Protein backbone atom coordinates (compact mmCIF):
# COMPACT_ATOMS: atom_id res chain seq x y z
CA UNK A 1 0.00 0.00 0.00
CA UNK A 2 1.47 3.36 -1.02
CA UNK A 3 1.78 6.34 1.31
CA UNK A 4 -0.98 8.42 -0.28
CA UNK A 5 -3.49 5.60 0.03
CA UNK A 6 -2.53 4.99 3.65
CA UNK A 7 -2.95 8.70 4.43
CA UNK A 8 -6.41 8.62 2.83
CA UNK A 9 -7.43 5.61 4.93
CA UNK A 10 -6.20 7.11 8.19
CA UNK A 11 -7.68 10.55 7.44
CA UNK A 12 -11.04 9.00 6.54
CA UNK A 13 -11.10 7.07 9.82
CA UNK A 14 -10.21 10.10 11.94
CA UNK A 15 -12.68 12.46 10.27
CA UNK A 16 -15.42 9.82 10.46
CA UNK A 17 -15.00 9.59 14.24
CA UNK A 18 -15.07 13.40 14.49
CA UNK A 19 -18.22 13.40 12.35
CA UNK A 20 -19.97 10.91 14.65
CA UNK A 21 -19.00 12.96 17.70
CA UNK A 22 -20.27 16.20 16.20
CA UNK A 23 -23.56 14.72 14.96
CA UNK A 24 -24.50 12.89 18.16
CA UNK A 25 -22.82 14.93 20.90
CA UNK A 26 -21.47 18.33 19.78
CA UNK A 27 -24.47 19.60 17.77
CA UNK A 28 -27.24 20.89 20.09
CA UNK A 29 -30.94 20.29 19.41
CA UNK A 30 -32.32 22.82 16.94
CA UNK A 31 -34.92 25.34 18.15
CA UNK A 32 -37.73 24.14 15.88
CA UNK A 33 -36.55 20.68 14.83
CA UNK A 34 -35.22 19.49 18.17
CA UNK A 35 -33.34 16.19 17.99
CA UNK A 36 -34.54 15.64 14.40
CA UNK A 37 -31.66 17.85 13.29
CA UNK A 38 -29.41 14.79 13.66
CA UNK A 39 -31.23 13.11 10.76
CA UNK A 40 -30.48 16.20 8.69
CA UNK A 41 -26.69 15.73 8.86
CA UNK A 42 -27.00 12.13 7.70
CA UNK A 43 -29.30 13.16 4.88
CA UNK A 44 -27.69 16.23 3.31
CA UNK A 45 -24.08 14.99 3.16
CA UNK A 46 -24.86 11.73 1.27
CA UNK A 47 -27.17 13.70 -1.04
CA UNK A 48 -24.53 16.26 -2.02
CA UNK A 49 -21.70 13.72 -2.29
CA UNK A 50 -24.05 11.54 -4.37
CA UNK A 51 -24.47 14.48 -6.75
CA UNK A 52 -20.68 14.80 -6.82
CA UNK A 53 -20.30 11.10 -7.64
CA UNK A 54 -22.61 11.41 -10.63
CA UNK A 55 -20.71 14.53 -11.67
CA UNK A 56 -17.51 12.45 -11.69
CA UNK A 57 -19.32 9.93 -13.91
CA UNK A 58 -20.21 12.77 -16.29
CA UNK A 59 -16.61 14.00 -16.49
CA UNK A 60 -15.24 10.46 -16.80
CA UNK A 61 -17.67 9.77 -19.64
CA UNK A 62 -16.55 12.86 -21.52
CA UNK A 63 -12.90 11.93 -20.99
CA UNK A 64 -13.46 8.36 -22.20
CA UNK A 65 -15.20 9.50 -25.37
CA UNK A 66 -12.35 11.92 -25.98
CA UNK A 67 -9.35 9.76 -25.05
CA UNK A 68 -10.79 6.23 -25.51
CA UNK A 69 -8.93 5.26 -22.35
CA UNK A 70 -10.62 2.45 -20.43
CA UNK A 71 -9.43 3.85 -17.11
CA UNK A 72 -11.90 6.72 -17.41
CA UNK A 73 -14.75 4.30 -18.02
CA UNK A 74 -13.77 2.28 -14.94
CA UNK A 75 -13.72 5.44 -12.81
CA UNK A 76 -17.11 6.53 -14.14
CA UNK A 77 -18.64 3.11 -13.58
CA UNK A 78 -17.27 2.91 -10.04
CA UNK A 79 -18.60 6.36 -9.25
CA UNK A 80 -22.10 5.38 -10.42
CA UNK A 81 -22.20 2.52 -7.91
CA UNK A 82 -21.13 4.74 -5.02
CA UNK A 83 -23.45 7.55 -6.07
CA UNK A 84 -26.37 5.13 -6.16
CA UNK A 85 -25.56 3.90 -2.64
CA UNK A 86 -25.43 7.48 -1.34
CA UNK A 87 -28.66 8.33 -3.12
CA UNK A 88 -30.30 5.30 -1.53
CA UNK A 89 -29.17 6.58 1.88
CA UNK A 90 -30.55 10.00 0.92
CA UNK A 91 -33.97 8.58 0.05
CA UNK A 92 -34.19 6.42 3.18
CA UNK A 93 -33.04 9.17 5.56
CA UNK A 94 -35.38 11.58 3.78
CA UNK A 95 -38.28 9.23 4.40
CA UNK A 96 -37.38 9.03 8.09
CA UNK A 97 -37.21 12.84 8.20
CA UNK A 98 -40.54 13.17 6.39
CA UNK A 99 -42.28 10.84 8.80
CA UNK A 100 -40.84 12.65 11.82
CA UNK A 101 -41.67 16.11 10.44
CA UNK A 102 -44.84 15.63 8.38
CA UNK A 103 -46.30 12.36 9.66
CA UNK A 104 -45.84 10.39 6.40
CA UNK A 105 -42.84 8.61 4.91
CA UNK A 106 -43.62 9.68 1.35
CA UNK A 107 -45.81 12.47 -0.03
CA UNK A 108 -44.47 12.93 -3.58
CA UNK A 109 -42.80 16.21 -2.70
CA UNK A 110 -40.81 17.59 -5.68
CA UNK A 111 -37.44 16.83 -4.04
CA UNK A 112 -38.52 13.30 -3.12
CA UNK A 113 -39.92 12.63 -6.58
CA UNK A 114 -37.00 14.05 -8.57
CA UNK A 115 -34.48 12.21 -6.38
CA UNK A 116 -36.37 8.96 -7.00
CA UNK A 117 -36.23 9.67 -10.75
CA UNK A 118 -32.49 10.26 -10.37
CA UNK A 119 -32.10 6.95 -8.54
CA UNK A 120 -34.04 5.06 -11.23
CA UNK A 121 -31.99 6.65 -14.04
CA UNK A 122 -28.65 5.55 -12.63
CA UNK A 123 -29.97 2.16 -11.49
CA UNK A 124 -30.99 1.55 -15.10
CA UNK A 125 -27.50 2.60 -16.21
CA UNK A 126 -25.92 0.06 -13.87
CA UNK A 127 -28.33 -2.60 -15.16
CA UNK A 128 -27.37 -1.74 -18.74
CA UNK A 129 -23.66 -1.99 -18.02
CA UNK A 130 -24.16 -5.35 -16.31
CA UNK A 131 -26.07 -6.70 -19.33
CA UNK A 132 -23.41 -5.91 -21.97
CA UNK A 133 -20.48 -8.31 -22.34
CA UNK A 134 -18.56 -6.41 -25.02
CA UNK A 135 -16.15 -4.19 -23.11
CA UNK A 136 -15.82 -1.50 -25.77
CA UNK A 137 -19.56 -1.28 -26.44
CA UNK A 138 -20.26 -1.13 -22.69
CA UNK A 139 -17.73 1.67 -22.22
CA UNK A 140 -18.89 3.63 -25.27
CA UNK A 141 -22.62 3.60 -24.60
CA UNK A 142 -22.19 3.58 -20.82
CA UNK A 143 -20.26 6.84 -21.11
CA UNK A 144 -22.93 8.38 -23.33
CA UNK A 145 -25.73 7.32 -21.00
CA UNK A 146 -23.75 8.62 -18.00
CA UNK A 147 -23.68 12.03 -19.67
CA UNK A 148 -27.35 11.94 -20.70
CA UNK A 149 -28.46 10.98 -17.17
CA UNK A 150 -26.80 13.96 -15.47
CA UNK A 151 -29.69 16.44 -16.03
CA UNK A 152 -31.60 14.30 -13.50
CA UNK A 153 -29.03 15.44 -10.92
CA UNK A 154 -29.59 19.08 -11.80
CA UNK A 155 -33.37 18.63 -11.67
CA UNK A 156 -33.15 17.02 -8.24
CA UNK A 157 -31.01 19.85 -6.90
CA UNK A 158 -33.09 22.75 -8.22
CA UNK A 159 -36.50 21.12 -7.64
CA UNK A 160 -37.02 22.88 -4.28
CA UNK A 161 -36.30 26.22 -5.95
CA UNK A 162 -38.65 25.93 -8.92
CA UNK A 163 -41.64 24.16 -7.34
CA UNK A 164 -43.60 24.65 -4.15
CA UNK A 165 -42.24 22.22 -1.60
CA UNK A 166 -42.23 21.26 2.06
CA UNK A 167 -38.52 20.55 1.86
CA UNK A 168 -36.48 23.16 3.78
CA UNK A 169 -33.96 25.25 1.84
CA UNK A 170 -30.83 25.34 3.95
CA UNK A 171 -28.18 26.41 1.44
CA UNK A 172 -28.99 29.79 -0.13
CA UNK A 173 -27.07 32.59 -1.82
CA UNK A 174 -26.69 34.18 1.61
CA UNK A 175 -25.03 31.08 3.07
CA UNK A 176 -26.17 28.36 5.44
CA UNK A 177 -29.48 29.05 7.15
CA UNK A 178 -28.49 27.51 10.48
CA UNK A 179 -26.57 28.20 13.65
CA UNK A 180 -22.75 28.03 13.81
CA UNK A 181 -22.63 24.67 15.63
CA UNK A 182 -24.94 23.09 13.07
CA UNK A 183 -23.03 24.71 10.19
CA UNK A 184 -19.73 23.31 11.50
CA UNK A 185 -21.28 19.88 11.90
CA UNK A 186 -22.61 19.97 8.34
CA UNK A 187 -19.18 20.93 6.98
CA UNK A 188 -17.49 18.09 8.87
CA UNK A 189 -20.16 15.64 7.66
CA UNK A 190 -19.53 16.70 4.06
CA UNK A 191 -15.77 16.22 4.48
CA UNK A 192 -16.25 12.83 6.15
CA UNK A 193 -18.63 11.49 3.51
CA UNK A 194 -16.44 12.96 0.77
CA UNK A 195 -13.40 11.12 2.10
CA UNK A 196 -15.39 7.90 2.35
CA UNK A 197 -16.42 8.42 -1.27
CA UNK A 198 -12.78 8.78 -2.36
CA UNK A 199 -11.81 5.72 -0.33
CA UNK A 200 -14.52 3.52 -1.85
CA UNK A 201 -13.86 4.92 -5.33
CA UNK A 202 -10.21 3.95 -5.07
CA UNK A 203 -11.04 0.44 -3.85
CA UNK A 204 -13.75 -0.11 -6.46
CA UNK A 205 -11.56 1.16 -9.28
CA UNK A 206 -8.72 -1.17 -8.33
CA UNK A 207 -11.03 -4.18 -8.00
CA UNK A 208 -12.70 -3.45 -11.34
CA UNK A 209 -9.30 -2.93 -12.99
CA UNK A 210 -8.15 -6.37 -11.82
CA UNK A 211 -11.43 -7.92 -13.00
CA UNK A 212 -11.00 -6.34 -16.44
CA UNK A 213 -7.42 -7.58 -16.65
CA UNK A 214 -8.46 -11.11 -15.71
CA UNK A 215 -11.19 -11.04 -18.33
CA UNK A 216 -8.69 -9.88 -20.94
CA UNK A 217 -6.31 -12.72 -20.06
CA UNK A 218 -9.11 -15.28 -20.27
CA UNK A 219 -10.09 -13.98 -23.71
CA UNK A 220 -6.49 -14.19 -24.89
CA UNK A 221 -6.17 -17.79 -23.69
CA UNK A 222 -9.50 -18.82 -25.21
CA UNK A 223 -8.51 -17.13 -28.47
N, C-alpha and C positions, 0 to 999 in steps of 0.2 A: 504494500500500500504506500503510495507516494505521500509526501508531506502535505501538499495542498488538500488531498482527500481526507487525511487524518485531521487537519485543522477544521475542515467543514464538518466532520462528524462530531468533534469535540464541541465546536461552537454551537451546532444544532442542539446538542444535549443540554448545554448550559443555558442557552436562551429559552429552551422549552421548559426547563424547571423555573426560570424566572417568570415566564408566561403563566404557568400554573399558579405560582405564588400571587402574582398580580391580579389574576382573574378571581381567585377564590378567597384571598385574604386582603390584599392591598386595596383593591377598588371598593369604595363604600357603596351601600345601597343608593340607588338614584331616587331623587325626590318623588317623581311620579311613578316610576317603574318598580321601585323597590329592588328586591333580589333578582327580579327578572332581567336586570341589566347584565347578569352573568351569562345568560343565553346569547345576548347581543354579541359579546366578544367572540364567541364560538360560532357565530353565524356570519358576521361581516368579513372576518379574515379569510376563511375558506372561499367565500364568494369572490372577493377581489383577487385572491391568488389563483382561483379557478379561471377568472377572466384572463389573467396573465398567462396561464398555461395555454389557453386557446390562442392567445396572441403569439406565443412562441411557435405554435403549430402553423399559424398563418405565415410567419416570417420564414420558418423552415421549409414550408411548401414553396414559397417564392424562390428561396435559395436553391432548392432541389431542381425546380423547373429551369432555373438559370444555369446552374453548374452541372446538373446531372450527377451529383455526388450522393451516393446512397447514405452517407452519414447524416445528411440533412433530413432525409426521409425517416431514418431511425429516431432522430431527435424529435421530429414532429409527431411521430406515432407514439413515442413514449409520453410526450406531453399531453396528448389526447387522453390517455389512460388516467393520468394523474388529475387532469382537469375534470374528468368525469367523476372521479372519486370525490374531489372537493365540492363539485356541484351537487352530488348526492348528499353530502354532509350539509350543504347550504339548504337544500330542500327540506331535509329532515329537521334540522334545527329551526328552520323557518316555520315548519308546522307546529313544533313545540311552542315557539313564540306566539304564533297565531292563536293557539288554544288557550295559552295563559293570558293573552291580552284581549282577545275578541270572543273567546268561548267556543271557537270551532277550529279544527285543524286545517281546513281548506275552504276558501270562499271565492276562488277564482279572481283574486285581486290581480291587477295587471303585472306586478312584479312576480307573483307566484306563477302566473300563467306563462309569461315570457321566459322565465327561468326553466319551466318544465319543457317548453318548446326547445330551448337551448340544449337541455339534457337529451331530449329525443334525437335532435340533429346529430350530436356527436356520438351518441350510442349507435345510431345507424351507420355512422362513418366507421366505427370500430367493427361493427358487424360486416360491413363491406370488405374491410381490409382482411378480416379473418376468413372470408369466403373466396378470396382470390389467391391462387397458388403461384401464378407467374409474378416473380419479384419485381420486374420492371413495370409491368402493367399496374400492379398494386401501388408502387411508388408514384407512378405518373398520375393515375386518376385519384389516388389517395391525397396527393398534394393539391390537386385541383379542388377536390371536395372540401379539403381543409380550409382552403381560401374562401370558397363559396359559403361555407357554414358560418364564417366569422360575423356577418351582419346580425346573426341571432344573439351574439354577445353584446353588440352595440344596442340592440333593441331591449335586451334585458336590463342593461344599465340605465338607459334613458327612460324606461317605461314609467317610472314614478314621477318623471318631470313632464311628461306629455299627456298623461291620463290622470283622472281623479283616482286617488288611492288611499288606503288606510296605512300603507307602509310609511314609516317615518323617514324623513330626509335628514340625514345626519351630516353628510359632507356637502357643503355648499360653497359658493364662490367666496364667502366670508370666512371660511374655515370650518372646523369641527364644531357642531352645535352640542357641546357637552362640557362638563367640568374638566379641570386640569388632570385630576386623578384618572378619570375615565378616558381622557384623550391619551394620556401616557400609556394606559393599559392597552388601548386599541393599537397604538404604534408598536408596542412590544409584541402583541399578538400577530400583527402583520409581519414583523421581522421573523418571528418564530415559525409561522406557517410558511413563509417564503423560504427559509433555510431548509425546512423539511421538504419542500417542493424540490429544491436543488439537489438535496440528498437522494431522494427517490428517483429523480430524473437521471442522475448519474448512474445509480444502480440499474435502473431499467434499461438505459442505453447500453451499458456494458453487457447485460444479459442478452439483450436482443442482438447485439453485435456478434456475440459468440454463437447464438442460434443461427444467425444468417451464415456465418462462416462454416458451421457444421453442415448446414444444408447445401452449401456450395461444394464442400468436399464430397458429400454423398452423391451429388449430381455428377461430379467429375468421375467418381469411381464407377457409377452405373453407366456412364457414357463410354 
